[in-house]
Amino acid sequence: MMSPARLLERPSVRSTLSAFLALAVSIGISTVLILLVGRDPGEVYDLFIKGTLGSPYGVGQVLFKATPLIYTGLAAAICFKAGLFNIGAEGQLTIGAFCTAAAGFYSHMLPPFLAIPFCLLAGIIGGGIWGLLPGMLKAFFGVHEVINTIMMNFIAAGLVNFLVGDIFSVPATVHTPDISGSSFLPRFGAFSGYFTASPVNVSILLAIGTCFLTYFYIYRTVPGYETRAAGLNPNASLFAGIRPSRVIIRTFFISGAVAGLVGSNYVMGYKHYFELGFSEGAGFIGIAVALLARNNPIVIILTALLFGLLEYGSLTINTMIPKELANILQAIVIISIIVLTKIFDRLQLRLGKGGV
């Protein structure tokens, strides 16, 4: 029979235990908070489940909300693997989504099998370049990437505000004109009556595929090995012939490119135009998604679904409790998982040394 110490050595076991215990803790705390606002916790939880997992439309909304978080979670994880902090996914996804829409404006003469890749590539390049810029500042001038990427978020917001408001504007709106119909990504409702009227679309399949490609890149390729080596020990990797500047620039470009794919979900698969503020902070939430998944590209799918469930669930119960309370509960889940993960790490260390 496997000992507790050997079980806790498995990251998947620790992650699963911490996730379940964190959910239990957060449910307990949320029950107290719901009682404090004068509501019946049973009614709130019942409405939450029925509004999310209890209907095809709710499931579709959860999947739709989770899709951008998969991309931004991957973007953060790729940099974390190299020991870098990408706080700029919000700006990168904004530029990528706008580039996706801009490509869609001019793809009306192209058939779908050319227009769709053209728009996706535009988002990848736009997000990648926006990630490349702070990467170059870090690699060549040593400017800290946290400062770079945060400032690039502001520049991206200002630039896109100008472009949407003064150049690609639709009167009395905050969005661009519609993209060409040949650039649309099909919704699942077009293939199955189960997701009728739901915004979930083919972009989630692209996101899941990107997770597996990222896993292969990080763990099965030479550049991926260099990324992990630089993240674990920059000095040792330098002596091994790995150039830090090359790793930094490449990692930030790839991270930004992945974040740039967020536009495929909203622009190509849902609204069919770019709209200011569409991301709802997905670039920042992606950091939490990556941390909870321990930067594992496959586990990011699950953590993004959890956050998608919480995000849409907060909308289903806002008639009973304030939406801000749901945001508080989301934060409690994050903190609980992080704290419990650290506790399990220390417990494994003690069990391994025979201290318990």
Residue pairs with C-beta under 8 A, 6 or more apart in sequence:
3 351
4 351
5 348
5 351
5 352
7 13
8 14
8 344
8 347
8 348
8 351
9 348
9 352
11 294
11 296
12 299
14 341
14 344
14 345
14 348
15 293
15 294
15 299
15 341
17 340
17 344
18 337
18 340
18 341
18 343
18 344
19 292
19 306
19 337
21 336
21 340
22 333
22 336
22 337
22 340
23 333
23 336
25 332
25 336
25 340
26 329
26 332
26 333
26 336
29 329
29 332
30 41
30 325
30 329
30 332
31 41
33 325
33 328
33 329
34 40
34 41
34 44
34 321
34 325
35 41
37 321
37 322
37 325
39 320
39 321
43 320
44 317
44 320
44 321
47 316
47 317
47 320
48 313
48 316
48 317
50 58
50 316
51 58
51 312
51 313
51 315
51 316
51 317
52 58
52 59
52 61
52 62
52 309
52 312
52 313
52 316
53 59
53 62
53 309
56 194
56 195
56 196
56 198
57 195
57 196
57 197
57 198
58 312
58 316
59 195
59 198
60 188
60 189
60 195
60 198
60 199
60 200
61 198
61 199
61 200
61 312
62 305
62 308
62 309
62 312
62 313
63 198
63 200
63 204
63 305
63 308
64 198
64 199
64 200
64 201
64 204
64 265
64 270
64 308
65 307
65 308
65 309
65 311
65 312
66 204
66 304
66 305
66 307
66 308
66 309
67 200
67 203
67 204
67 207
67 265
67 304
67 308
68 93
68 262
68 265
68 266
68 279
68 282
68 286
69 282
69 285
69 286
69 289
69 304
69 307
69 308
70 204
70 207
70 208
70 210
70 211
70 289
70 300
70 301
70 304
71 93
71 207
71 210
71 258
71 259
71 261
71 262
71 265
71 282
71 286
72 89
72 93
72 259
72 262
72 282
72 283
72 285
72 286
72 287
72 289
73 286
73 287
73 289
73 290
73 293
73 300
73 303
73 304
74 210
74 211
74 214
74 258
74 286
74 290
74 297
74 300
75 86
75 89
75 92
75 93
75 131
75 255
75 256
75 258
75 259
75 283
75 286
76 86
76 89
76 255
76 286
76 287
76 289
76 290
76 291
76 295
77 214
77 290
77 293
77 295
77 296
77 297
77 300
78 86
78 214
78 218
78 227
78 251
78 254
78 255
78 258
79 85
79 86
79 145
79 251
79 252
79 255
80 231
80 290
80 291
80 295
81 218
81 227
81 228
81 231
81 251
81 295
82 227
82 228
82 230
82 231
82 247
82 248
82 251
83 230
83 231
83 232
83 234
84 138
84 145
84 231
84 248
84 251
84 252
85 145
85 146
85 149
86 131
86 145
86 149
86 252
86 255
86 256
87 145
87 146
87 149
87 150
87 153
87 284
87 287
88 130
88 131
88 134
88 148
88 149
88 150
88 152
88 153
88 256
88 283
89 255
89 256
89 259
89 282
89 283
89 284
89 286
89 287
90 153
90 156
90 279
90 281
90 282
90 283
90 284
91 130
91 149
91 152
91 153
91 154
91 155
91 156
91 157
91 283
92 127
92 130
92 131
92 152
92 156
92 255
92 256
92 259
92 260
92 283
93 127
93 259
93 260
93 262
93 263
93 279
93 282
93 283
94 153
94 156
94 157
94 160
94 279
94 283
95 126
95 127
95 129
95 130
95 156
95 159
95 160
95 260
96 123
96 124
96 126
96 127
96 130
96 256
96 257
96 259
96 260
96 261
96 262
96 263
97 123
97 260
97 262
97 263
97 266
97 267
97 274
97 278
97 279
98 126
98 160
98 163
98 164
98 176
98 263
98 274
99 122
99 123
99 125
99 126
99 127
99 260
99 263
100 119
100 120
100 122
100 123
100 126
100 179
100 260
100 263
100 264
100 267
100 268
100 274
101 168
101 176
101 179
101 263
101 267
101 273
101 274
102 122
102 168
102 176
102 274
103 118
103 119
103 121
103 122
103 123
103 179
103 183
104 115
104 119
104 179
104 180
104 183
104 267
104 268
104 272
105 168
105 176
105 177
105 179
105 180
106 180
107 114
107 115
107 118
107 119
107 179
107 180
107 182
107 183
108 180
108 181
108 182
110 118
110 180
110 182
111 182
112 182
112 183
112 184
115 180
115 182
115 183
116 182
116 183
116 185
116 268
118 183
119 179
119 183
119 264
119 267
119 268
120 206
120 261
120 264
120 268
123 260
123 261
123 262
123 263
123 264
124 257
124 260
124 261
125 257
125 260
126 260
127 256
127 257
127 258
127 259
127 260
127 261
127 262
128 253
128 254
128 256
128 257
128 260
129 253
129 256
130 152
130 156
130 256
130 260
131 252
131 253
131 254
131 255
131 256
131 257
131 259
132 249
132 252
132 253
132 256
133 148
133 152
134 143
134 145
134 148
134 149
134 152
134 252
135 145
135 248
135 249
135 251
135 252
135 253
136 249
137 143
137 145
137 148
138 144
138 145
138 148
138 248
138 252
139 244
139 245
139 246
139 248
139 249
140 245
145 252
153 283
160 274
160 276
161 276
164 174
164 175
164 176
164 274
164 276
165 174
168 176
168 177
168 274
169 176
170 176
170 177
170 273
174 275
174 276
174 277
175 271
175 273
175 274
175 275
175 276
176 273
176 274
176 275
177 273
178 272
178 273
179 267
179 268
179 272
179 273
183 268
183 272
184 268
184 269
184 272
185 201
185 202
185 203
185 264
185 268
185 269
186 201
186 202
186 269
187 195
187 198
187 199
187 200
187 201
187 202
187 269
187 270
188 194
188 195
188 198
188 200
188 201
188 202
189 195
189 196
189 197
189 198
189 200
199 269
199 270
201 265
201 268
201 269
201 270
202 269
203 261
203 264
203 265
203 268
203 269
204 265
206 261
206 264
207 261
207 265
207 301
208 301
210 258
210 261
211 297
211 298
211 300
211 301
212 297
212 298
214 258
214 297
215 296
215 297
215 298
216 224
217 223
217 224
217 254
218 224
218 227
218 228
218 297
219 228
223 250
226 237
226 242
226 246
226 247
227 247
227 250
227 251
229 236
229 237
229 240
229 242
230 237
230 242
230 244
230 247
230 248
234 244
237 244
237 247
238 244
259 283
259 286
262 279
262 282
263 274
266 274
266 275
266 278
266 279
267 273
267 274
271 278
285 307
288 307
288 334
289 300
289 303
289 304
289 307
290 300
290 303
291 334
291 338
292 303
292 306
292 334
292 337
292 338
293 299
293 300
293 302
293 303
294 341
306 333
307 330
310 326
310 329
310 330
310 333
311 330
313 326
314 323
314 326
314 327
314 329
314 330
315 323
317 326
318 326
347 356
350 356
